[in-house]
Amino acid sequence: CEDNKDEKDLNLLRSQVEKYIFSNNNEENNVEKNEKEAIINKESFGIYSFNLFTSEFCENLIEVLEVFNQSDLPQTRPNSMNRYGTIINSIGMAPFMNTIQKLITQPLATFLYPPPSSSTTPPTTTLKVCNESTFLDSHHSFSVRYKSGEDLGLDMHTDDSEITMNICLGKPHFKGSGLVFCGGLGESNHRILKYKYQHKIGKCIIHLGRQRHGADNIIFGERINLIIWNRSLAYRRYYAHVLKPEYAIEEGPPSLQCLSETHDHDYDHYKTLYKQQEIKEQQEKKEKEKVLSPPSLVMITDRQGDDTDKAAAETEGQEEEEEEEDDEDDNDDDDDRVDKCFKIPTNIFNAGLSQAKL
């Protein structure tokens, strides 16, 4: 790593450019104006996004990738976790990726992730200042694909890179499959939920490779992204032999969203614990709803029910009595009709009886 001789010039440039960085958490009244003028959006601490590719370029690149995937050429999975995708460097696009790294990633990373100030270096040491962004000298570039029947999402992980650039290519109208960010590798909060990001076609999100993150399951459609793992051999040597990093003790229980089934040895423990906690909360909620129900109202409702039942019974009895009276009246009417029918003159009756005998 080289000495930071241009530190003053870099700080001056940073002060001039910072006004073009818009924070999504900005609470100023001039938020809309800042967002329109912004070149880079600060999604969260250490996580930035900006527009990189046009939609036409994204469509063309997807077409190139699909042609290669449908060919008989040998294909290798992009990394140890994603099963579907293409290694960009293997299809003749390495020079294009080199240009992106040199003209975009390197200056941007130096600006967003500045090396530590030389004033913090102990005066008795001859060590040179270095961090992830000091000198990017190589990259692993590949595409990933998420859709139903293939990879739906990606478990929590860190990247094998110093600086990661993640560009969404499409396809249009996909839903879900956002990124979930947690803390940095080795930090006390590395398994604490930090930020959720939703992809937009043509937009790039940039973060440190040691930033723990994962991808939610896709809900609808297909998402294809271009990933650039920018690496620095100089930093890796410095990191391994000089910094000798130590892992901090976790500040508390991990967030459920930051657990990794692939990498965390205590995944089953915390997964079971959170499940039991969820069941307990549901039970407490039901008991709380019972307690909040006023007993007096229940009693009043019961008494109202009794009164209603009594009134209904009385009404029913009255209706039965009325029906009985109606039946008696009907019987009397029937008797009158019978009497009228049988009041026949005796001579006609006798004549009919004599005829019947014959």
C-alpha positions as CSV (number, residue, x, y, z in Angstrom):
1,C,0.0,0.0,0.0
2,E,1.2,3.5,-0.9
3,D,1.5,6.4,1.5
4,N,-1.5,8.6,1.5
5,K,0.4,11.7,0.1
6,D,-2.7,13.2,-1.4
7,E,-4.8,13.1,1.7
8,K,-5.4,16.9,1.8
9,D,-6.5,17.0,-1.9
10,L,-8.7,14.0,-1.3
11,N,-10.4,15.6,1.7
12,L,-11.0,18.8,-0.4
13,L,-12.5,16.8,-3.2
14,R,-14.7,15.0,-0.7
15,S,-16.0,18.2,0.8
16,Q,-17.0,19.4,-2.7
17,V,-18.7,16.2,-3.8
18,E,-20.5,15.3,-0.6
19,K,-23.4,17.7,-1.5
20,Y,-24.2,15.3,-4.4
21,I,-24.6,12.3,-2.0
22,F,-28.2,12.1,-0.8
23,S,-29.0,10.2,2.4
24,N,-32.3,8.3,2.3
25,N,-32.6,9.0,6.0
26,N,-32.2,12.7,5.5
27,E,-34.8,14.6,7.6
28,E,-34.2,18.0,6.0
29,N,-37.1,19.9,4.4
30,N,-35.2,20.0,1.1
31,V,-35.1,16.2,0.7
32,E,-36.8,16.1,-2.8
33,K,-34.4,18.7,-4.2
34,N,-31.4,16.9,-2.7
35,E,-32.6,13.5,-4.1
36,K,-32.9,15.0,-7.7
37,E,-29.5,16.5,-7.6
38,A,-27.9,13.5,-6.0
39,I,-25.5,11.2,-7.9
40,I,-25.2,8.7,-5.1
41,N,-27.8,7.7,-2.5
42,K,-26.6,6.7,0.9
43,E,-28.9,3.8,1.8
44,S,-27.2,3.2,5.2
45,F,-23.8,3.5,6.8
46,G,-21.3,2.0,4.3
47,I,-24.1,1.1,1.8
48,Y,-24.6,3.3,-1.3
49,S,-26.5,3.1,-4.6
50,F,-26.4,5.0,-7.9
51,N,-27.6,4.6,-11.5
52,L,-25.1,2.8,-13.6
53,F,-26.6,1.1,-16.7
54,T,-29.5,2.1,-19.0
55,S,-32.4,-0.2,-19.4
56,E,-31.4,-0.8,-23.0
57,F,-28.0,-1.9,-22.0
58,C,-29.4,-4.3,-19.3
59,E,-31.7,-5.9,-21.9
60,N,-28.8,-6.4,-24.3
61,L,-26.6,-7.9,-21.6
62,I,-29.4,-10.3,-20.6
63,E,-29.7,-11.4,-24.2
64,V,-26.0,-12.1,-24.4
65,L,-26.1,-14.2,-21.2
66,E,-29.2,-16.2,-22.4
67,V,-27.5,-17.0,-25.7
68,F,-24.5,-18.3,-23.8
69,N,-26.6,-20.3,-21.4
70,Q,-28.4,-22.0,-24.3
71,S,-25.2,-22.9,-26.1
72,D,-23.1,-26.1,-25.7
73,L,-20.2,-24.2,-24.3
74,P,-18.9,-25.4,-20.9
75,Q,-20.5,-23.5,-18.0
76,T,-19.4,-23.2,-14.4
77,R,-21.6,-22.0,-11.5
78,P,-20.7,-18.5,-10.5
79,N,-19.8,-19.1,-6.9
80,S,-20.1,-21.7,-4.1
81,M,-23.7,-20.6,-3.2
82,N,-25.4,-19.5,-6.4
83,R,-26.2,-22.4,-8.7
84,Y,-27.5,-20.4,-11.7
85,G,-25.5,-17.7,-13.4
86,T,-22.6,-17.0,-15.7
87,I,-19.0,-16.1,-15.1
88,I,-18.7,-12.9,-17.1
89,N,-14.9,-13.1,-17.5
90,S,-15.2,-16.4,-19.2
91,I,-17.4,-15.1,-22.1
92,G,-15.0,-12.5,-23.4
93,M,-16.1,-9.6,-21.2
94,A,-13.1,-9.3,-18.9
95,P,-11.8,-6.2,-20.6
96,F,-15.1,-4.5,-20.1
97,M,-15.1,-5.4,-16.4
98,N,-11.5,-4.1,-16.1
99,T,-12.6,-0.8,-17.5
100,I,-15.5,-0.5,-15.0
101,Q,-13.1,-1.3,-12.1
102,K,-10.5,1.3,-13.3
103,L,-12.8,4.1,-14.2
104,I,-15.7,3.7,-11.8
105,T,-15.1,1.3,-8.9
106,Q,-11.6,2.4,-7.9
107,P,-12.2,6.1,-7.7
108,L,-15.6,5.7,-6.2
109,A,-14.4,3.2,-3.5
110,T,-11.5,5.5,-2.6
111,F,-14.0,8.3,-2.1
112,L,-16.7,6.3,-0.2
113,Y,-14.3,4.2,1.9
114,P,-11.3,6.5,2.5
115,P,-8.1,5.0,4.0
116,P,-7.6,5.7,7.6
117,S,-5.9,9.1,8.2
118,S,-2.1,8.9,8.5
119,S,-2.4,10.9,11.7
120,T,-3.8,7.8,13.4
121,T,-0.8,5.7,12.5
122,P,1.6,5.3,15.5
123,P,4.7,7.5,15.0
124,T,7.0,4.7,16.0
125,T,5.9,2.4,13.2
126,T,6.9,2.4,9.6
127,L,3.7,0.7,8.5
128,K,1.9,2.3,5.5
129,V,-1.8,3.2,5.5
130,C,-4.0,0.7,3.7
131,N,-7.6,-0.4,3.6
132,E,-10.0,-2.2,1.2
133,S,-10.2,0.7,-1.3
134,T,-6.5,1.5,-1.5
135,F,-5.6,-0.5,-4.6
136,L,-8.1,-2.8,-6.5
137,D,-6.0,-5.0,-8.7
138,S,-8.4,-7.9,-9.8
139,H,-12.0,-8.9,-9.8
140,H,-14.4,-11.9,-10.1
141,S,-17.4,-10.8,-12.2
142,F,-20.5,-13.0,-12.7
143,S,-24.2,-13.0,-13.1
144,V,-26.8,-14.6,-10.8
145,R,-30.4,-15.6,-11.6
146,Y,-33.3,-16.0,-9.2
147,K,-36.7,-17.4,-10.3
148,S,-39.2,-20.2,-9.5
149,G,-37.8,-23.7,-9.9
150,E,-34.2,-22.4,-9.5
151,D,-32.5,-20.3,-6.8
152,L,-35.2,-18.4,-5.0
153,G,-33.0,-16.4,-2.6
154,L,-29.6,-16.5,-1.0
155,D,-28.6,-17.3,2.6
156,M,-26.7,-14.8,4.8
157,H,-23.0,-14.5,3.8
158,T,-20.1,-12.3,3.2
159,D,-18.4,-11.9,-0.2
160,D,-14.9,-13.0,-1.2
161,S,-14.1,-9.4,-2.1
162,E,-12.9,-6.1,-0.7
163,I,-15.5,-4.0,-2.6
164,T,-18.7,-5.5,-4.1
165,M,-20.8,-3.9,-6.8
166,N,-24.2,-5.4,-7.4
167,I,-26.1,-4.2,-10.5
168,C,-29.7,-5.2,-11.2
169,L,-30.3,-6.1,-14.9
170,G,-33.9,-7.2,-14.7
171,K,-36.1,-8.8,-15.9
172,P,-38.9,-6.2,-15.7
173,H,-41.9,-6.7,-13.3
174,F,-40.2,-9.1,-10.9
175,K,-41.3,-8.9,-7.2
176,G,-39.4,-9.6,-4.0
177,S,-35.8,-10.8,-3.9
178,G,-34.5,-7.7,-2.1
179,L,-31.2,-7.5,-0.1
180,V,-31.0,-7.7,3.6
181,F,-27.9,-6.1,5.2
182,C,-26.5,-6.8,8.7
183,G,-23.2,-5.8,10.4
184,G,-19.7,-6.3,9.3
185,L,-17.6,-9.5,9.7
186,G,-15.9,-9.6,13.0
187,E,-17.9,-6.7,14.5
188,S,-20.0,-7.0,17.6
189,N,-23.2,-6.3,15.6
190,H,-22.4,-8.5,12.6
191,R,-25.6,-10.4,13.1
192,I,-27.9,-7.4,13.8
193,L,-30.3,-6.3,11.1
194,K,-29.1,-3.0,9.5
195,Y,-31.0,-2.3,6.3
196,K,-33.3,-3.7,3.6
197,Y,-32.8,-2.7,0.0
198,Q,-35.1,-3.3,-3.0
199,H,-33.4,-3.6,-6.4
200,K,-34.2,-1.3,-9.4
201,I,-33.2,-2.1,-13.0
202,G,-29.9,-0.4,-14.0
203,K,-29.1,0.7,-10.4
204,C,-25.9,-0.4,-8.7
205,I,-25.5,-0.9,-4.9
206,I,-21.9,-0.8,-3.6
207,H,-20.7,-2.1,-0.2
208,L,-17.7,-3.7,1.5
209,G,-17.3,-7.4,0.9
210,R,-17.2,-8.1,4.6
211,Q,-20.7,-6.7,5.0
212,R,-23.0,-9.6,6.0
213,H,-26.0,-9.7,3.7
214,G,-28.5,-12.1,1.9
215,A,-31.3,-12.1,-0.6
216,D,-34.9,-12.6,0.1
217,N,-36.9,-15.2,-1.9
218,I,-38.3,-14.0,-5.2
219,I,-42.1,-13.8,-5.2
220,F,-42.8,-13.3,-8.9
221,G,-40.9,-13.2,-12.2
222,E,-37.1,-13.4,-12.7
223,R,-34.2,-11.3,-11.4
224,I,-30.8,-11.3,-13.0
225,N,-27.9,-9.3,-11.5
226,L,-24.3,-8.5,-12.4
227,I,-22.0,-8.9,-9.5
228,I,-18.4,-7.6,-9.4
229,W,-16.2,-8.8,-6.6
230,N,-13.4,-6.3,-6.6
231,R,-10.2,-7.6,-4.9
232,S,-6.9,-6.2,-3.6
233,L,-4.0,-8.5,-3.2
234,A,-2.1,-5.7,-1.4
235,Y,-4.8,-5.3,1.2
236,R,-5.1,-9.0,1.7
237,R,-1.4,-9.3,2.5
238,Y,-1.6,-6.3,4.8
239,Y,-4.8,-7.6,6.5
240,A,-3.3,-11.1,7.1
241,H,0.2,-10.2,8.3
242,V,-0.1,-6.7,9.8
243,L,-3.7,-6.1,11.1
244,K,-4.1,-9.5,12.6
245,P,-7.9,-8.9,13.1
246,E,-9.7,-10.0,16.1
247,Y,-13.4,-10.9,16.3
248,A,-15.5,-8.9,18.8
249,I,-17.9,-10.6,21.1
250,E,-21.5,-10.2,20.0
251,E,-23.4,-7.4,21.7
252,G,-26.6,-9.5,22.0
253,P,-28.8,-12.1,20.4
254,P,-28.7,-12.1,16.6
255,S,-31.6,-10.8,14.5
256,L,-33.8,-13.5,13.0
257,Q,-33.2,-12.1,9.5
258,C,-29.4,-12.2,10.0
259,L,-29.1,-15.9,10.8
260,S,-27.3,-18.1,8.3
261,E,-28.3,-21.7,8.0
262,T,-25.2,-22.3,5.9
263,H,-22.6,-20.6,8.1
264,D,-23.9,-20.3,11.7
265,H,-23.3,-23.2,14.0
266,D,-26.0,-22.0,16.4
267,Y,-28.6,-21.5,13.6
268,D,-30.9,-24.3,14.9
269,H,-30.6,-23.1,18.5
270,Y,-31.7,-19.5,17.7
271,K,-34.3,-20.6,15.1
272,T,-36.0,-22.8,17.7
273,L,-35.7,-20.1,20.3
274,Y,-37.4,-17.5,18.0
275,K,-40.1,-20.0,17.1
276,Q,-40.8,-20.7,20.8
277,Q,-40.8,-17.0,21.5
278,E,-43.3,-16.4,18.6
279,I,-45.7,-19.1,20.1
280,K,-45.4,-17.6,23.5
281,E,-46.2,-14.1,22.2
282,Q,-49.3,-15.4,20.5
283,Q,-50.5,-17.1,23.7
284,E,-49.8,-14.0,25.7
285,K,-51.7,-11.9,23.1
286,K,-54.8,-14.2,23.4
287,E,-54.6,-14.1,27.2
288,K,-54.3,-10.3,27.1
289,E,-57.4,-10.1,24.9
290,K,-59.3,-12.1,27.5
291,V,-58.2,-9.9,30.3
292,L,-59.1,-6.7,28.4
293,S,-62.7,-7.9,28.0
294,P,-64.8,-6.2,30.8
295,P,-66.6,-8.8,33.0
296,S,-69.5,-6.4,33.7
297,L,-70.3,-6.2,30.0
298,V,-70.3,-9.9,29.8
299,M,-72.7,-10.1,32.8
300,I,-75.0,-7.5,31.3
301,T,-75.0,-9.3,28.0
302,D,-75.9,-12.5,29.8
303,R,-78.8,-10.8,31.7
304,Q,-80.0,-9.3,28.5
305,G,-79.9,-12.7,27.0
306,D,-82.0,-14.1,29.9
307,D,-84.6,-11.3,29.5
308,T,-84.7,-11.9,25.8
309,D,-85.3,-15.6,26.4
310,K,-88.1,-14.8,28.9
311,A,-89.8,-12.4,26.6
312,A,-89.5,-14.9,23.8
313,A,-91.1,-17.6,26.0
314,E,-93.9,-15.3,27.0
315,T,-94.5,-14.4,23.4
316,E,-94.5,-18.0,22.4
317,G,-97.1,-18.9,25.1
318,Q,-99.4,-16.1,24.0
319,E,-99.2,-17.3,20.5
320,E,-100.0,-20.9,21.6
321,E,-103.1,-19.6,23.5
322,E,-104.2,-17.6,20.5
323,E,-103.8,-20.6,18.3
324,E,-105.8,-22.8,20.7
325,E,-108.6,-20.2,20.7
326,D,-108.5,-20.0,16.9
327,D,-108.7,-23.8,16.8
328,E,-111.8,-23.8,19.1
329,D,-113.4,-21.1,16.9
330,D,-112.7,-23.2,13.9
331,N,-114.2,-26.3,15.5
332,D,-117.4,-24.4,16.3
333,D,-117.6,-23.2,12.8
334,D,-117.1,-26.8,11.6
335,D,-119.9,-28.0,13.9
336,D,-122.3,-25.3,12.5
337,R,-121.4,-26.3,9.0
338,V,-122.1,-30.0,9.8
339,D,-125.4,-29.1,11.4
340,K,-126.4,-27.1,8.4
341,C,-125.4,-30.0,6.1
342,F,-127.5,-32.5,8.0
343,K,-130.7,-30.3,8.5
344,I,-132.5,-32.1,5.6
345,P,-136.2,-32.5,5.4
346,T,-137.5,-35.9,6.8
347,N,-139.4,-36.9,3.7
348,I,-136.3,-36.3,1.5
349,F,-134.2,-38.3,3.9
350,N,-136.7,-41.2,4.1
351,A,-137.0,-41.2,0.4
352,G,-133.3,-41.4,0.0
353,L,-133.1,-44.1,2.6
354,S,-135.8,-46.2,0.8
355,Q,-133.9,-45.7,-2.5
356,A,-130.7,-46.9,-0.8
357,K,-132.5,-50.1,0.4
358,L,-133.7,-50.8,-3.1
